[in-house]
Amino acid sequence: MDFGLSAEQEAFRQEVRAFATAELAPHYRADDLAAALRPELAGDLASLGLTGLRAPERFGGQDADAVTTGMVAEEVSRADFNACYLVLNSALVTDILLAGATEEQLARWVPPLASGEHIPALCLTEPGQGSDAAHLQLRAEPDGDGWRLFGEKTSISLGMYAHVGAVFARTGGEGARGVSAFMVDLSDPNLARSPLDDHGSRAIGRASLYFDGVHVGRDQLIAGEGEGFVSVMRGFDYSRAVIGLMCLGIAGAALDDAFAYAREREAFGKPIGRFQGLAFPLVEAATHLRAARHLCYEALALKDSGQDPAVPANMAKWWAPKLAADIVHQSLLTFGHAAWSTDNPQGQRLRDVIGLEIGDGTAQIAKLVVARHLLGRAYAP
């Protein structure tokens, strides 16, 4: 089995790491303190093609495979975890469009995503429906040549900054087949936004979006009526492995810092790395990190080969964020009192990464998906 990247992928990985180290890492703490998205960030990412990874070349994108997309997420997150939300959202919304949009719709929506001109949001979660997304209540009421949207979305990452959103609304009866997907201009005057005050990922933030008669035409409907939920769930099977690598990227950076400090810091006349009680937990963390990376890349390789990535991707979704939080926590403890200062990035890393134990599907939902695959629906929860 080949566990390596191709020569082209490895060269791109090195290019992304150099870019992220020079252009993203210096802003990680400052952006958190400002609790605001830097206006130039999307353009900076687009300059290297990172907002157009999944977009076809004919629309200004990279036409990158899933493995390359995960690799980019890992490298960007090592330097600036929050910047990677722009990479993730752009890739996921592009995939939703590619799965169901017409050529005319692709030509309208994909180029500004790829160029970084439009920041996209995935508008799925509602106050009463998080994990139970098949029963969302945002209404799409027929209106002439289209619909008007009424209701609320919440916990929308980049919700205060996004220009466009993939919005999921109920056009039919109850259940998944009553949900349709629309590409919506979020500057509509019938849309209001309210920011949420979060513990982590403050630089990109979350928001509640209030739809009070936002009009969408038939040319904004992606795929057919009632196909929206199916398309987003298909995308989640792939994106959950990318999210896993986001989390492992920040965990890897935290662990690298902990190993470096264990060589430099002395106690009782020798480097603290000489103490078994400190070295062994870091070794365990490095072991689990390597195993989880393989799981994520297995899922992405399956996606690229046309096979179903659901089992390893959902395994990665419940394990990688929890593992990453544990690794960052252990790395923080390695620094002792020095890590309790905001000058040390470990505390911010911990606040940021914990959010993805919730976002894009909880551990319980991911385990449910895996259980149904391994046991069969008739024998699973």
N, C-alpha and C positions, 0 to 999 in steps of 0.2 A: 504494500500500500504506500502511496506517495503522500506524505504529510507536508510537503513543501510547497511554496509558491512558485509560480513560473518566474523566469528571469525578468519578464516584463512587469509582472506584479510586484516583485521584490524591488525593482527600480522605482516604481511608483510609490511603494510604501516608504522608501527612503526619502523620496521627494516630499511626500505628505508629512513625514516626521520632521524634516527640516523646516518646512513651512509652519507647521503647528508650533514648533519650539520657538521660532523667531517671531511669528505674527500673532499667535493666540495665547500662549502661556503667559506673556507679560501682562495680559489684561484679566486673567482669571479672577484674582482677588478684587481688583478695582471695579470690575463689572458687578460683582456680587455686592460690594458696598454701595454702588450707585443704584442697584436694584433696577436696572434699565438695560434694554438692548442697545448696544452700540450701533448707530445708524450705518456705519461702514462695514459691519460684520458680514452681512450677506454678500456684498460685493467682493470682499476679501476672499471668502470661500469660493465664490463663483470664478474668481480669477484663476483658480487651479482646477476648475471643473467640478467642484465638490457638491454643488447644488444641482448638477445635471448628470449625476452618475448613472441613473437608470434611464435617462432620456435618450431616444435614438439620435444618432449623429445628424440626421436630416433636420432635427429641431434644435440643434446646437448642443446636444448632450454628448456624454462619453460612451453610451451604450455599454456600460460596465456590467459584468456578471455579478451574481450575488456574493461570491467569495470576495471579489474586489471591494464591493460596497461594505461588507463587514470589516474588511481590513482597514478601510478608510475610517470607519466609525471607531475602531479600536485606537488608531493613531491620533485622531482628533481629540478623543476623550482623554487620552493620556495628558494632553496639554491643557485642554479646556472642555470639560465635560459638557457644559451648557451650550457651547457652540455647536456641539454635535446634534442638538435638537433640530437645527436648520437642515443639516445633512439628512437626518432621519425623516423629517416631515416631507422634504422635497422628494426623497426616494419613494416613500410610501404613497403619497398622493399621485406621483407620476405612475406608479404601478397600478393604482386604481384606475387611472385614465386609460392606460394601455390595455387594461383588461376589458374595458367596456365602451370606450369613447369612439366616435366616428373619426375619420381622418380630418374632417373640418374642425371638430372639437379639439383634437390633438394639436392641430396647427394654431388654434386660438389660445389654448391654456398651457401647453408644455414649454414653448420657447421662453416665456417670461419666468417660469419656474427654473429652467436650466440656467438662465442668465443671472439669477438672483434678483431680478427686478421685482418679482412677486414672492413674498414670504407666504407659504401656505399653512393652513391649520387643518387638522382632522377633527371635525365637529361631530362627535358620536355620543359622548357621555352626557347624561342628564341628571338633575338632582335626585330623581327617584329610580333611575336606571343607569347603573354603572356596569357591573358584570352582566346584568340581565339586558344586554343591548338589543336583543330581539324584540323586546316589548317597549321600546322607546315611544315617547308620546308627542314629540314635536310634530305638528300637523301641517300637511301640505294640502290646502283647500283649493279645489279647482277654481280658476279665475280666467275666463277667456281663453287665450292661447297658452296658458300655463297654470301656475299655482301661486298662492300666497302662503308664506310660512309663518306659523304662530307657535310660540313656545320658547323654551329655554334650553340652552346647552351650558354645561359647566365643566370645570376642570380642564379647560382647553389650553394646552400648552401653546405659547406664543399668541394667545388670544387677543392681547392688547395691541399686537404689532402686525398680525397677519393681514395681507391684502385680499386673499381669496381663501375660501374654505371648501373642503369636501364635506358637505352637510347631508346628514342622513335623517330623513323625515318619513312620516307615515302617510302613504298615499292610498293604502288599502286597508284590509281588515287586520285583525290581531296576528301576531306572530311574525317570523322573519320574512315571509313572502309579502307582507304588507309594507315593507320598508324600501324606499327608493333613495338613490344618491343623486345629489345635485352639486355642480360647481357654482359657487355663489360669490358675487362681489361683496366683500364685507364692508365696503364704504357706503352701502345703501343707507339712506337716512332713516329707514324704518328698523334699523338695527342699533341696539345700545350695548355697550360693553362695561363691565365692572371688574376691576382687578381683584385677585385674591392675595392675601398676605401670607406668604408661605415661609416655611423654615429653610428650605433649600431651593436651588435653581432659581434664585431671585433675578438673575440677569435676563432670563427669558420669560419667566412668570407664567401664571395661569390666569384665566379669566372666565367669567360667566358672560354668555352672549344671549341677548333677549331679542327674539324675532317678533315683530309686531306688524305683520303684513308685508314682509319682504317678498317682492315679486321675483319669480324665476320662470323663465320661458322653457319651452320644450327643447330648445337648443342647449339648455343647461342640464338636462337630464342625462345622466351617465348610464349607459346600458338601458334596459327596458324598465318599465314600472315593476316594482317588486323585486328587483335584482340587486339593490344596493347593499343589503346586509350580506348577501352571499359573496359579493366582490370584496368587501372589506375583511371578512373573515379569511378569505383566501390570502389576502395580503398579510394578515397578522401571522399566519404560519411562517412566513418568511421573515417578517420584521422582528419577530421575537428573538431570533438568533442574532440579528444585528444589534438589538437592544442588549442581549447578553454580552456581546463584544464591547459595546459602550461601557458597560459596568466593569468588565474585566480590564479595559484600558485604564480606567482611573484607578482600579485596584493595583494594576501593575506599576503605575507611577508611584503610588503610595508605598508599595513593597520595595521598589528600588531605593526610595528615600530611606526606608527603614534599614535596609542592608548597608547603605552608605554610612548612616549614623552609627550602626553597630560596629563599624570598623574604626570610626573616629572618636567616639565617646569612650572615655576611660572611667572605670570605677574600681576601687580596691587595687589600683596599680596596673590594670590591664584593660584592653578593649572589651566592651560589654558583650561583643560577639563571642568571646571566649566562654561565656557562661551558658551552660546547657539550657537553663530555664528560659533564656531569651532567644537563643539560636534555634532551638527545636520548633517553637511555634512559628517562626518565620519560614523554616524549611517545610513545615506542614502546609502553610499558606501557599508557598511556591508550588508544591505538589498539586494541590487542589486547583490552583489557577491554571496550571498546564493542562490538567484533565478537562476542565471546563472549556478551555479554548478549543480543544479537539472536538468536543461535543458541538459547539457553535459552528465550527467550520464544517463538520460532517453535515449538519443541517443545510448549510448554504451550498455545499457541493451537491447534495441531493437535489436542491432546487435547480441548480444549473444543469443537471443531467436529466431534468424532466421527471424526477421521482418525487414522491410525497415527503416533504420535510417535517411533517406535523409532529412526529414523536420526538426526535432530537431537538427540534426548535422549542417545543413546549417544555421539555426537560430543562433546556437551557434557560427558559424564561423564569421558571420557579427557582432554579439553583443559582444561576450566575448573579442576580442582584443580591440575594441573601449572602452568598459567598463573598461578593465584593464588599458588602458592608462589614462582614466579619474580618476580612483582610485589612481594610482601611482602619478598622477599630484596633486590631492588633498592631498595625504599623504606628498608629497614634500612641499606643501605650509604650511602644519601644522608645519613643522620645521622652517619656516621663513628663515632668512638669513643663518642659519646653513646648510640648504639643498643646498645652492649654492656652497658649498665646495665639492670637489671630495672625501673628506673623508667620506661623507654621500652617501650611495648607491642609494638614490632615483633618482638622475639624471641619473645614468647608467641604472637603471631599466626602466626609461622612454624611453631612447634611444633604449634600446633593444626590449621592447615589441611593440613599434610602428611598427617595421618591419613586424609583423604578421597581421597588418591591410592590408598588401599588399600580402605577401607570401601565397602560397597555395590557392589562390583565393581571389579576392577583395570582399568587402561588396556587391558591385553591382551584381557580379556573384552569390554569395550565395543567395541574395534576389531574383534573377531571378529564381534560382532553386526552391525556396519555392513558388514563385508566380505561377509557372507552375504546381506545385502539388496542390495548394489550389484553383486556378482558372480553371485549365485545360489549355493545350497548346493553344487551339483555342482562349482563352480569356486573355492570359497573354502576356507580352512584348516578 
